[in-house]
Amino acid sequence: MFNKVMLLGNLTKDVELRYTQGGTAIGNSAIAVTRKMTINNEKREETCFIDIAFYGKTAEIANQYLKKGSKLLVEGRLRFEQWTDNNGQNRSKHVVAVETIEMLGGNENGSNNNNSSYSRAANQTHQNLAPKTLDEANLEANDYKDIPF
């Protein structure tokens, strides 16, 4: 089967970085993707807010260089998460497991001249740094029991 997602948009919040008991970095955030259209000569916008997750070195790079409002292109796969909340309710959501990122726009000062460390990190993200499956990340089932969502 084919499962590929590409999104271009802006982060809606800073990356929340944490580490599993096995030491794997996981960064969670969300991206806003806006589609502009004209219907019957009326301009409209439709914005989707999508949860995204970074893994390993990509999570650490995203946490270091991306902030709320950062423009980026992410490529990954759609993943379905299920859990039971603190009230015993079954919950679920879709998340894009990010495999590659392309940081767009300027640095924090608003200029388009990236400093060398920013450029180096952006170039590293072209590699497929995310695990293909959760098993490949050597995650244990207990690593996700403390997730509050």
trRosetta pair geometry for C-beta under 8 A, 3 or more apart (Angstrom, degrees):
i j d omega theta_ij theta_ji phi_ij phi_ji
3 77 4.4 59 122 -152 104 105
3 78 5.8 -118 -171 38 105 82
4 75 7.3 -11 -169 -170 89 90
4 76 7.9 163 -150 97 51 23
4 77 6.4 -44 -94 -96 36 73
5 74 7.8 3 110 109 94 92
5 75 7.1 165 87 -153 55 45
5 76 5.5 -21 61 71 98 68
5 77 6.3 140 10 -117 96 19
5 78 5.4 103 -39 -49 132 84
5 96 5.1 -112 87 -127 148 116
6 73 7.0 -2 -172 -176 90 94
6 74 7.3 175 -148 89 46 50
6 75 5.0 -7 -103 -104 79 80
7 31 5.5 115 130 101 137 147
7 33 5.3 -99 -160 -72 99 136
7 50 6.3 -128 -113 59 161 148
7 52 7.6 -134 54 -79 145 130
7 73 7.2 171 87 -152 47 50
7 74 5.2 -4 57 55 93 93
7 96 6.7 -115 -3 -50 134 178
8 33 6.6 96 69 -125 50 100
8 71 7.9 19 -178 -176 77 88
8 72 7.7 -149 -139 106 53 36
8 73 4.9 -14 -99 -103 81 81
8 104 7.8 33 -151 -3 94 154
9 31 4.5 118 76 166 120 99
9 32 5.0 -163 171 83 129 45
9 33 3.9 -101 -62 -83 136 61
9 34 6.8 126 -122 2 102 69
9 50 8.0 119 39 33 153 107
9 71 7.3 -131 134 -139 22 66
9 72 7.5 -19 67 60 50 62
10 31 6.8 149 74 -155 27 71
10 32 5.3 -18 62 54 82 97
10 69 5.6 -18 -176 -153 120 34
10 70 6.6 154 -151 75 70 33
10 71 5.3 -38 -92 -90 78 62
10 72 7.7 112 -111 18 34 71
11 14 7.3 73 141 -91 136 23
11 15 7.4 -63 -147 -52 147 75
11 29 5.4 -30 -146 165 108 136
11 30 7.1 112 -158 75 61 49
11 31 6.0 -48 -96 -99 46 66
11 32 7.8 66 157 10 4 82
11 66 5.8 114 -31 166 154 113
11 67 7.0 172 71 107 139 27
11 68 5.6 -123 106 -123 101 35
11 69 6.4 -36 63 20 83 22
11 70 4.9 23 13 48 116 86
11 72 6.9 36 -39 18 93 116
12 29 7.3 154 49 171 71 85
12 30 4.5 -30 42 87 117 102
12 31 6.8 -175 -10 -106 90 13
12 32 5.1 101 -66 -33 104 102
12 49 6.1 22 -40 -139 158 107
12 68 6.7 -16 148 -140 21 88
13 16 7.6 4 122 -33 116 96
13 29 5.8 -164 73 -146 80 81
13 30 6.1 50 23 33 98 93
13 68 5.3 -15 -130 -95 24 104
14 29 7.1 -115 122 -109 23 113
14 66 7.6 150 -144 112 57 76
14 67 5.6 -22 -103 -143 86 58
14 68 5.3 -56 -48 -36 64 86
15 27 4.3 1 -179 -175 116 118
15 28 7.1 141 -159 65 64 32
15 29 4.7 -59 -100 -52 61 123
15 54 6.8 -15 -144 23 131 131
15 59 7.3 171 173 -163 134 67
15 62 4.8 133 -86 127 162 100
15 63 4.4 -123 92 -92 128 62
15 66 5.7 76 -24 79 118 108
16 27 6.6 149 70 -156 44 59
16 28 4.8 -23 58 60 102 88
16 29 6.8 159 9 -69 75 66
17 25 6.3 -19 -161 -164 100 101
17 26 7.4 152 -150 81 52 43
17 27 4.8 -21 -94 -98 72 88
17 59 6.0 131 -123 158 94 102
17 60 7.0 79 -135 -99 140 51
17 63 4.1 7 -52 -95 133 149
18 25 7.7 151 83 -151 32 56
18 26 5.8 -22 67 64 79 90
18 27 7.9 154 20 -87 59 43
18 28 8.0 -1 15 4 102 101
19 23 5.9 -14 -178 -142 118 33
19 24 6.7 151 -156 72 69 35
19 25 5.7 -37 -98 -94 78 54
19 26 7.3 151 -104 17 26 77
20 23 6.7 -42 70 26 76 21
20 24 4.6 9 28 50 117 89
20 26 6.5 72 -39 -13 92 117
20 137 7.8 97 18 139 153 116
20 139 5.6 -87 -156 -125 169 90
20 140 7.4 154 167 32 122 78
20 143 3.9 6 -151 -149 111 127
21 140 6.3 -41 61 40 118 121
21 142 6.5 -1 10 98 145 104
21 143 5.4 -132 18 -96 90 82
22 137 7.7 127 88 139 140 80
22 138 5.2 -169 176 114 153 96
22 139 6.1 -145 26 -108 140 43
22 140 6.1 143 -41 -6 117 94
22 143 6.4 -44 5 -83 99 134
24 55 6.7 -11 170 -165 111 90
24 56 6.3 -47 -156 -80 87 65
24 137 5.0 63 -125 175 162 108
24 138 6.9 161 -46 65 126 83
24 139 6.2 -71 33 -79 148 89
24 143 7.7 21 47 -156 111 153
25 54 7.8 -22 122 112 98 91
25 55 7.0 138 86 -167 69 39
25 56 5.8 103 52 -129 93 11
25 57 7.3 104 46 -65 132 22
25 59 4.0 -171 126 79 105 128
25 60 5.1 4 149 -48 175 89
25 63 7.9 -108 180 -4 129 135
26 53 6.4 -18 -169 -170 93 105
26 54 7.2 149 -162 79 42 58
26 55 6.0 -8 -106 -107 67 66
26 59 5.7 -124 -136 -113 11 160
27 53 6.9 150 79 -161 52 53
27 54 3.9 -6 58 55 107 108
27 55 7.7 -143 24 -60 77 27
27 58 7.7 -129 30 112 123 73
27 59 3.5 166 -7 -151 103 88
27 60 7.5 -165 -42 -46 127 29
27 62 5.1 169 100 77 162 124
27 63 5.3 -142 -109 -53 134 98
28 51 7.1 -15 -165 -169 95 98
28 52 7.5 156 -153 86 50 51
28 53 5.4 -18 -100 -105 70 78
28 54 7.8 -149 -64 23 28 74
29 51 7.8 161 94 -153 34 56
29 52 5.6 -18 71 64 79 95
29 54 7.6 22 13 -7 104 104
29 62 7.4 -135 -2 155 137 130
29 66 7.5 -65 -52 116 172 131
30 49 5.6 22 165 179 127 90
30 50 6.3 162 -159 81 79 37
30 51 5.1 -44 -99 -99 88 48
30 52 6.3 146 -112 13 30 81
31 49 7.6 169 82 -151 37 50
31 50 5.4 -21 59 62 85 92
31 52 5.5 39 -10 -16 105 132
31 72 7.3 -100 -116 66 126 97
31 74 6.6 -148 -42 12 161 132
31 96 7.9 -36 25 43 121 137
32 47 5.5 -2 -172 -173 100 114
32 48 7.3 159 -153 80 51 44
32 49 5.4 -20 -99 -99 74 73
32 50 8.0 163 -88 18 26 73
33 47 6.9 154 77 -154 41 61
33 48 5.0 -14 60 59 95 95
33 50 6.6 12 2 4 112 118
34 45 5.5 -12 -169 -169 109 109
34 46 7.1 150 -155 77 58 42
34 47 4.6 -24 -98 -97 79 85
34 48 8.0 -175 -79 20 35 63
35 45 7.0 151 78 -157 48 56
35 46 4.7 -15 59 61 99 96
35 47 7.7 -175 20 -79 65 38
35 48 7.8 37 -7 -6 102 99
36 43 7.0 -9 -171 -169 96 95
36 44 7.5 161 -155 87 52 46
36 45 5.4 -24 -101 -101 67 79
37 43 7.6 159 89 -152 37 53
37 44 5.4 -21 69 65 84 91
37 45 7.7 153 23 -92 70 32
37 46 7.1 9 12 1 114 106
38 41 6.6 3 177 -121 109 19
38 42 6.7 153 -157 70 65 34
38 43 5.4 -33 -98 -94 80 58
38 44 7.2 149 -102 17 27 77
39 42 5.7 -31 71 61 69 90
39 44 5.9 -5 16 7 105 129
50 94 8.0 -47 -149 102 88 99
50 96 6.0 38 151 -7 120 119
51 93 6.4 47 25 140 147 130
51 94 7.4 153 49 96 104 55
51 95 4.6 -58 103 -113 109 81
51 96 7.1 165 93 18 55 73
52 74 6.0 10 -140 137 149 175
52 76 7.4 131 -146 28 97 152
52 95 6.7 143 -112 -172 20 80
52 96 4.7 -26 -111 66 78 99
52 98 5.4 49 -180 -43 109 112
53 79 7.7 -50 36 46 128 135
53 95 5.2 36 -10 160 112 129
53 96 7.2 174 23 83 70 49
53 97 5.5 -26 68 -111 103 58
53 98 6.5 -167 80 9 43 87
54 58 4.7 -136 -170 117 103 96
54 59 3.9 155 110 -89 100 65
54 61 8.0 -128 175 57 146 80
54 62 4.6 179 -36 15 173 150
54 63 7.9 -155 72 -32 142 82
54 98 5.0 -26 -93 58 67 126
54 101 7.4 -18 -108 -36 118 134
54 130 7.2 -117 -158 -89 50 112
55 58 6.1 35 62 54 49 109
55 59 5.6 12 -116 -34 7 114
55 97 7.1 9 -17 -167 120 93
55 98 7.5 174 7 66 77 77
55 129 7.3 -175 86 119 79 83
55 130 4.4 96 50 -132 112 81
55 131 5.8 -82 129 12 154 85
55 137 6.2 -87 -172 -102 134 138
56 59 6.1 129 54 11 28 99
56 60 7.6 -65 136 1 40 97
56 129 5.2 -145 87 155 125 97
56 130 6.4 -175 25 -104 112 42
56 131 6.9 126 -30 -29 123 84
56 137 7.1 -137 -55 -124 100 103
57 60 5.6 -55 -152 38 40 111
57 61 6.2 40 151 -19 71 105
57 124 7.1 -85 137 147 128 127
57 129 5.0 -94 58 -169 99 143
58 61 5.8 -55 -145 39 32 110
58 62 6.1 33 155 -20 66 107
58 98 6.4 -156 143 107 142 108
58 99 7.8 -153 -60 -169 170 20
58 100 7.8 -121 -115 -110 138 29
58 101 6.5 134 -159 3 109 113
58 125 6.0 96 -121 -127 88 87
58 129 4.4 156 -37 81 103 127
58 130 5.8 -40 25 -59 147 84
59 62 5.8 -54 -144 37 28 111
59 63 6.3 29 156 -19 63 108
60 63 5.7 -53 -147 36 30 112
60 64 6.4 27 155 -19 63 109
61 64 5.8 -60 -148 37 30 110
61 65 6.1 -14 170 15 67 114
61 101 7.7 -179 99 55 119 131
61 121 4.8 166 -146 -172 111 109
61 124 6.5 -164 -89 82 154 118
61 125 5.9 -155 106 -72 154 106
62 65 6.9 -79 -134 52 21 83
62 66 4.9 -24 -168 21 66 128
62 98 7.8 84 -64 85 151 155
62 101 6.5 108 -85 -2 104 169
63 66 7.3 -33 -73 47 12 87
64 121 6.9 -120 84 -138 127 162
65 70 7.8 111 129 -130 71 157
65 103 6.2 -45 128 -100 130 155
65 118 6.0 130 -129 -129 127 82
65 121 5.7 165 -35 104 147 148
65 122 7.5 -137 140 -63 168 80
66 70 4.3 -135 -150 53 78 164
66 72 6.6 -23 -115 -39 128 144
66 103 6.9 -140 -78 -112 94 109
67 70 5.3 117 51 -37 55 109
67 108 7.5 62 8 -105 140 97
70 103 7.0 -43 175 -144 120 91
70 105 6.9 -160 -157 52 61 135
71 103 7.9 100 86 -172 61 54
71 104 4.3 -68 111 81 101 104
71 105 4.3 107 43 -23 115 124
72 101 5.6 -9 180 -169 128 102
72 102 6.3 157 -163 78 73 53
72 103 5.4 -35 -106 -112 100 46
72 104 5.7 175 -97 15 36 88
73 101 7.0 146 80 -161 55 52
73 102 4.1 -1 55 53 105 108
73 104 6.3 78 -14 -32 88 120
74 96 6.6 106 119 124 131 137
74 98 4.8 -67 -163 -121 119 110
74 100 7.3 159 -156 86 50 52
74 101 5.3 -18 -103 -105 73 78
74 102 7.8 -154 -69 24 34 69
75 98 7.3 89 66 -152 38 68
75 99 5.8 -57 102 60 79 94
75 100 4.7 0 54 57 106 96
75 101 7.7 -164 22 -76 71 35
76 96 4.8 114 75 168 126 90
76 97 5.0 -166 175 87 126 50
76 98 4.3 -99 -59 -109 140 29
76 99 4.6 152 -107 -1 69 80
76 100 7.4 -174 -64 27 70 57
76 130 6.9 15 -122 45 105 164
77 96 7.2 156 76 -154 25 64
77 97 5.3 -15 61 55 80 100
77 99 6.9 55 -8 -29 85 118
78 94 5.8 -15 -167 -169 101 113
78 95 7.7 142 -156 76 53 36
78 96 6.1 -39 -96 -100 55 65
78 97 7.8 157 -115 13 5 82
79 94 7.0 144 75 -158 43 61
79 95 5.2 -30 67 69 96 84
79 96 7.3 137 17 -118 84 15
79 97 4.7 60 -17 -27 130 111
80 92 6.6 4 -179 -173 90 111
80 93 7.8 179 -150 93 55 29
80 94 5.8 -33 -98 -100 64 69
80 95 8.0 159 -93 22 17 74
81 92 6.4 168 89 -150 54 61
81 93 5.7 -10 58 60 99 73
81 94 7.6 160 16 -103 79 18
81 95 5.7 29 -12 2 120 118
82 90 6.9 -8 -169 -172 99 93
82 91 7.1 160 -153 86 52 51
82 92 4.5 -16 -100 -98 74 96
83 90 7.8 164 91 -152 30 53
83 91 5.5 -19 68 63 76 97
83 92 7.6 152 20 -83 59 51
83 144 7.4 -130 -97 149 124 112
83 147 6.7 -111 -104 83 166 113
83 149 7.0 100 56 110 142 49
84 88 6.2 -13 180 -147 111 34
84 89 6.8 157 -156 75 65 33
84 90 5.7 -37 -99 -95 74 54
84 91 7.1 146 -111 14 21 83
85 88 7.2 -45 71 23 68 18
85 89 5.0 -4 39 57 109 89
85 91 5.3 67 -37 -19 102 129
85 149 7.6 -26 -101 -157 96 27
86 148 7.9 -10 -33 -148 112 75
91 149 7.1 -121 117 166 149 61
93 149 7.6 -28 15 149 136 117
97 130 6.2 152 155 167 93 146
98 101 6.0 22 175 -59 131 97
98 130 6.1 166 96 -58 54 149
99 128 5.3 -12 174 -141 105 83
99 129 7.5 153 -170 47 54 55
99 130 4.4 -113 -112 39 55 123
100 125 6.0 119 -161 152 65 78
100 126 6.0 32 -152 -141 121 32
100 127 7.4 172 -107 72 99 23
100 128 6.3 -57 -59 -95 99 58
100 129 7.7 115 -91 18 60 82
100 130 7.9 -116 -41 4 47 108
101 125 4.5 -54 60 171 82 139
102 122 7.2 57 -150 -168 49 98
102 125 7.0 -177 -77 100 38 122
102 126 7.5 48 -85 -85 83 79
103 118 7.5 -110 93 178 153 94
103 121 7.9 34 -2 103 144 96
103 122 4.7 -100 34 -111 112 110
103 125 7.2 99 -18 36 92 153
105 112 7.5 -113 178 -105 38 77
106 109 7.0 -85 141 73 122 64
106 110 5.2 61 82 175 143 22
106 111 4.8 164 -158 83 137 26
106 112 4.6 -88 -91 -78 95 43
106 113 7.4 18 -141 28 99 44
106 114 7.5 -161 -153 -71 52 68
107 110 7.6 -53 71 4 57 20
107 111 6.3 -7 38 59 91 76
107 113 7.4 -49 3 81 115 53
107 114 5.7 136 -53 -118 106 56
107 115 6.3 55 -88 -2 159 89
107 118 5.7 -108 -101 -66 110 173
114 118 4.4 -131 -171 92 100 119
114 119 4.5 125 113 -59 128 90
114 122 7.1 -48 -160 3 161 142
115 118 5.0 89 56 10 74 107
115 119 7.1 -148 92 -6 34 91
116 119 5.7 -57 -145 40 32 110
116 120 6.1 34 157 -22 67 107
117 120 5.6 -50 -143 36 32 113
117 121 6.3 31 157 -17 64 106
118 121 6.0 -59 -151 38 28 108
118 122 6.3 28 153 -20 64 108
119 122 5.6 -54 -145 36 31 112
119 123 6.3 31 156 -19 65 105
120 123 5.9 -56 -151 35 29 110
120 124 6.6 31 151 -22 63 105
121 124 5.6 -52 -151 31 34 114
121 125 6.8 38 153 -27 64 101
122 125 5.9 -52 -157 23 35 114
123 126 6.2 -36 -171 4 44 113
124 127 6.2 -42 -178 17 54 110
124 129 7.6 41 150 -52 88 139
125 129 7.1 -76 -133 7 50 129
131 134 6.8 103 101 -103 135 21
131 135 7.9 -171 163 66 134 44
131 136 3.9 172 -162 87 110 107
131 137 3.9 -116 -18 -54 160 89
132 136 5.3 71 43 1 78 155
133 136 5.1 107 55 -2 72 99
133 137 7.8 -140 98 -1 47 85
134 137 5.8 -57 -160 33 43 111
134 139 5.0 -65 177 45 91 129
135 138 7.6 37 174 -74 42 32
135 139 7.5 -100 -93 40 23 82
139 143 4.8 -100 -168 41 92 153
139 144 7.4 51 165 -34 126 99
140 143 5.0 121 60 -23 70 98
141 144 6.9 -68 -174 34 43 98
141 145 7.5 56 138 -42 69 99
142 145 5.3 -35 -155 0 53 122
144 147 5.2 -24 -168 -5 68 122
